[in-house]
Amino acid sequence: MEYSKTEKRALRLLLAEAHRRELTRALKRLHQEFRHWESGDIDSFELNERIHHYHQNEARAIWSRYNVAQPSLMIVADLVQSGLMTLEEVPDVLREQVAKALQALSET
């Protein structure tokens, strides 16, 4: 799909914000693991294992979502569907297209 300059800019900004939110959410969960370590609930080896698991799984999945050639509208639709964003946060220039992508997701 070809996007206008305005749509491309809106998508870039929207995806940057979505990336920030998703990464923040994941890092907050990882931060909890550091708190478990600081409180003595887990030892250094377990913390290291959890960091490794985060890096190999969650961090890679997030990186892949925003750095591969996946249709951007589908990424946005998926984020709206997951609750990370609302359809109202999507710029007007893209909202109708994202709503259609959401409908397509719900039909699968």
N, C-alpha and C positions, 0 to 999 in steps of 0.2 A: 504494500500500500504506500502510495506517495502522500507525504504530508506537506502542507504549506509551511513557509518559514515560521509563521505564528504558531502553528501546531507543533512544529519541531522544537521550538523554544519552550513552549508550555510543557511538552513531554519531558524534555531535559530537566527542567526545574522540578517537575512533579516526581520524576524518577530519582532525582538527587535527594529530595525530601524523603521519599519512601525508603531509599537506601539508608539514609541517616536514621530513620525511625527503626527499621528492622535491625540494623547493627546495634543501636542503643539498647533495644530490647534484649538482644542476645548477650551483649556485654554485661548488662545488669544481672542476668542469670549467672554468668561466669563470675561476676563480682561476689555473688552469694557464696560461691565455692571458696573464694578467698576468706570470706567471713567464717565459714565452717572450719577452715584451716587455722585461722587466728584464734578461734575459740577452743581449739583442741579436738573438735569433733572428727576431723580427719587429719592424717599425717601428711608430710611433705610428698611422699610417694603417691598417695591418693590424689592430692591436689595436682601434682604433675600429670597424672593419668587423665584427670578431668580437663586440664588445659589441652592436653594432646587430643582428647576426644572432641573438644570444642573446635580446635583448629582443623582436624581432619573431617569433621562433619558440618557443623553449623556454619563456621566461617567460610568454608568452601562453597556451601550451598548458597549463601548470601552473595559471595563474590560472583559465582556463576550466574545467578539471577540477573545481575546488573552488568555483566561484562561478556555476555555471549549474544549472538544474533537471534534473540527471541523477539517476536512481535511485541513492541512496547505497550500497545493497548491491552494485550492479554496480561502482561505483568501488572498493569494498573488495575485491570478488572479483578485479577486474582487477589491483589492487596485490598481492594474494596470488599470483596467477598469474605476475606479473612478477618476484616474488621480493623486492619492497620490504618486504613484511610476510609473516609466516607465519600460517597458520590458527590456530596456538596462541596468537598474540597477540590474536586477536579475542576479545572478552569472551564468556563462556559464553552470555549472553542473545542473542547474535547469531550464534554460530558455526554452528549448524545451517542458518540462513537463508543465510549466506555460502557454506557448503558446497554448498547447492542451487544458488546462483547460479554457483559455480565449475563445477558439473556442466553447467549450461546453457551456459556459455561454451565448455566443451570439446566440446559437441555441435554447435556452430556452425562 
